[in-house]
Amino acid sequence: MNRSVFALVAVLSVVAGCSSDKDAWRNQPLVARVETGMTKEQVRQIGGQPLLESDRTVEPGTCFDYMLVQSGMQQPYYVSFDLGEQVDRTGFMTCAQWSNAQAKSREPPSNMGGMGGGGY
């Protein structure tokens, strides 16, 4: 039971962090104006040249890393592109962090011990 409560608290913390990030940074051009389906060129026109452009590691495509700056604070932000070079996702982390999160979400659960039978 304690694990369930801990997991719930962790998930709620992440969700709360994401919503506050979006609220705090919503007026930044990349956050406010980049939309799914835009091209790399359209994103560059809005956000300028990215700090880094990398190939995605989990799904084919590419990813732009940006650093948002506001009131002396910095926040990583990524813009991810599919094979057609159109935006398919954005978020408040680096491309590497996004790739790691995708890879982990595709791993089989580690708590599958005792799968061999009913045990009854």
C-alpha positions in Angstrom: 0.0 0.0 0.0 2.8 2.4 0.8 4.3 1.9 -2.6 1.0 2.9 -4.2 0.7 6.1 -2.1 4.3 7.0 -2.9 3.8 6.4 -6.6 0.6 8.5 -6.5 2.5 11.4 -4.8 5.3 11.2 -7.3 2.9 11.3 -10.3 1.0 14.2 -8.8 4.2 16.1 -8.2 5.3 15.6 -11.8 1.9 16.7 -13.1 1.9 19.8 -10.8 5.5 20.6 -11.9 4.5 20.4 -15.6 1.5 22.6 -15.3 3.4 25.2 -13.3 6.2 25.1 -15.9 3.8 25.7 -18.7 2.1 28.5 -16.7 5.5 30.2 -15.8 6.8 30.0 -19.4 3.6 30.2 -21.5 4.6 33.6 -22.9 7.9 32.3 -24.3 7.5 32.2 -28.2 8.4 28.5 -28.4 5.9 27.5 -25.8 3.1 29.8 -27.0 3.5 29.5 -30.8 5.0 26.1 -31.7 2.3 23.6 -32.6 2.1 20.0 -33.8 2.6 19.8 -37.5 4.9 22.7 -37.9 8.1 22.3 -39.9 11.7 22.7 -38.7 11.9 26.0 -40.6 8.8 27.4 -38.9 10.2 26.4 -35.5 13.5 28.1 -36.3 11.6 31.2 -37.3 10.0 31.3 -33.9 12.8 30.1 -31.6 15.9 30.7 -33.6 18.7 28.2 -34.1 18.5 25.4 -31.4 21.4 24.8 -29.0 21.5 21.2 -30.4 19.8 19.2 -33.1 20.0 15.4 -32.6 18.6 12.2 -34.0 15.9 10.6 -31.8 17.0 7.3 -30.3 13.7 5.6 -29.7 11.6 6.6 -32.7 12.9 7.8 -36.0 13.1 11.6 -36.3 15.0 14.5 -34.9 14.9 16.8 -31.9 15.8 20.4 -31.1 17.1 21.4 -27.7 16.5 25.0 -26.6 17.1 26.8 -23.3 14.3 29.2 -22.3 15.5 32.2 -20.3 13.3 34.4 -18.2 14.0 36.7 -15.2 17.4 35.1 -14.7 16.0 31.6 -14.7 16.7 28.9 -17.3 14.5 26.0 -18.4 15.3 23.3 -21.0 12.7 22.8 -23.7 12.6 20.4 -26.6 10.8 20.3 -29.9 10.6 16.8 -31.5 10.1 16.1 -35.1 8.8 12.9 -36.9 10.3 11.4 -40.0 8.3 14.0 -42.1 10.2 16.7 -40.2 7.0 18.0 -38.6 6.6 18.8 -34.8 5.0 15.8 -33.0 5.9 16.7 -29.4 7.3 19.5 -27.2 8.2 19.6 -23.5 10.1 21.0 -20.6 13.2 18.8 -20.7 16.1 18.1 -23.0 15.9 15.8 -26.0 18.1 13.3 -24.1 15.7 13.3 -21.1 12.7 12.8 -23.4 14.5 9.8 -25.2 15.3 8.3 -21.8 11.7 8.6 -20.6 10.4 7.0 -23.9 12.9 4.2 -23.6 11.9 3.5 -19.9 8.2 3.6 -20.8 8.8 0.8 -23.3 10.7 -1.5 -20.9 8.7 -4.4 -19.4 7.8 -3.9 -15.8 10.5 -5.1 -13.4 8.0 -6.4 -10.8 6.9 -9.4 -12.8 8.5 -12.0 -10.6 6.6 -15.2 -10.1 4.9 -15.2 -13.5 5.4 -18.9 -13.8 2.0 -20.0 -12.4 -0.9 -19.4 -10.2 0.7 -20.7 -7.0 -2.6 -21.9 -5.6 
